[in-house]
Amino acid sequence: MNPASMMKFMSAMNTFKSNHPKFAAFMELLIKSGVTEGTVIEITMTKPGEEPVTANMKVLQSDIELFQSLKDMKS
């Protein structure tokens, strides 16, 4: 990633964290806590005036490797 793109990304991440501190903290916990294979992550989306939609995923080894890559980018 080139430096200009990285700066733009970091700025967007900072804005996201400022706008959504609880969700950002949750995501950071997922990355930092060492999520293990087999963990189930579930998220629900509720649009105004619509029924909630829920999805989940069982964490795979490849997901753990992705989380580690994101953690390494932050360092």
HELIX and SHEET records of a PDB file:
HELIX    1   1 PRO A    3  ASN A   19  1                                  17    
HELIX    2   2 PRO A   21  LYS A   32  1                                  12    
HELIX    3   3 GLN A   61  LYS A   74  1                                  14    
SHEET    1   A 2 VAL A  40  MET A  45  0                                        
SHEET    2   A 2 VAL A  53  LYS A  58 -1                                        
END                                                                             
